[in-house]
Structure formats: structure tokens, C-alpha cells
Amino acid sequence: MIFITESIIKAPPERVFAFHELPDALERLIPPWEKAKVIQKADISQLGSRAIIETSIFGIFSVRWVAEHTAYDPPTSFEDVQINGPFRSWRHRHIVEPHGEGSVLRDEIAYEMPIPVFGPLAAPISVTPRLEKLFEYRHQVTRAWCEL
């Protein structure tokens, strides 16, 4: 499955990228309605650095999500890959590109559902709407900081 979303942010790519390098960027990007807690922070500039988040599935099952940073190319992109978590696989590319009004922030996520046979049926109902809401919030938070 592929999920892609993008937003225009009226700030240069260097500023948009700098937001993601803040020590508390991950905490800022977790919406208040998500039952998630950062257990360990990652430094996106350090390949192999891991973030650990305790979250829940459907608000019922607790799961520990471990994401490892696998690419870092400032101010253009960085990437993290799920090592352990709720998906069979998860690769998240964060891309920042110049735009006439500032920058385009694009998130590209390639993932596989835990039970592949149900993935094409379950993702549009259970995953896609949650990702849309999550990344709408994340892009709003990023925009607010970058456009100050």
C-alpha cells in the first residue's frame, strides 16, 4: 500500500527541514487524540538512530513501534523504516522541495498490513483515514512553526 500527502509551506526548504531536526519534533507531531508516548527519541541526522513510540491499535491493543532512520539528505529528505510495530513493513520518506511560494512538504509511506490478504480491504477503511487525519495535523503543526 502507498500513502502520499503533500502541503505547501511558505518557508524555504532549510526552515521546513530544520523543524524536523528539533529535539522535540516527534512529540510536537503527535496529535492530542492519539494515544501515543515517545519512549526514546531519535536524531534524524544519525543513520541507525531509533525512535520508540508506545501506541495503541484501535485504542485497545498496546504496541511498541520502533523506527530506524535510514537516510538523511538535508534539506531535501530523510527516511525512517519500521523495525518493529503494527505493520508488516513501513517505510516513510519525508521530502522537502522548493516551490514558488516556499516549499512542498511531502510524506511518502509504503506499508504492508500485518495480514497481507486483508490489506487491500482493510487499509481504505482502517488505515487511510487515520493517516489522512494524522498528516493533516502534522502538516498544520509544521506550517505553523515554519511560517512564524
Secondary structure, DSSP 8 states (H G I E B T S, - for coil): -EEEEEEEESS-HHHHHHHHHSTTHHHHHS-TTS--EEEE---TTSTT-EEEEEEEETTTEEEEEEEEEEEEETTTEEEEEEEESSSSEEEEEEEEEEETTEEEEEEEEEEE-SSGGGHHHHIIIIIHHHHHHHHHHHHHHHHHHHT-
